[in-house]
Amino acid sequence: MEKASFSLRTILKLSFIGFIAGVILILPLKILYILTGNTAYILLFNFDYIPVLNELKPVWLFGYIFHFVTCICSVIGLFYILKFLNRQFSVFYYVAVYTVGGGALFFLTCLSEQPPAGNDFTAWLSWTLAHAIFGFAVGILVKKILKEA
């Protein structure tokens, strides 16, 4: 196992990766929302179930901030966990973690009055597949940007 070393340069690159992958996560869900009305997209920006944060205004702006901060922090965290295990350049682990984790996190919607409903299978499937795409994007970008550095 490799010892995880933190550098500002690596953190900045991972933040960039998290931002780009966050945009990639938005796209399929937004397209699906426009074409079908599938409400999984709405959950990306929902934080009304988190005390204190749910008071922030304007909601649309803080929804986007919430989404991108979550993406960036998760990329940084997972990279260093995988680096500790010497698996940080394996796309498989990013896809697996974000697919399973995203699928589980969908049920946070049960804590909110906003759509989608916790029992909306189509929204759950869309959400989970979008997170698999996110994981793939993160894994590919980590390999491309950090492995070649």
Salt bridges, closest charged atoms under 4 A:
GLU148 OE2 - LYS144 NZ 3.63
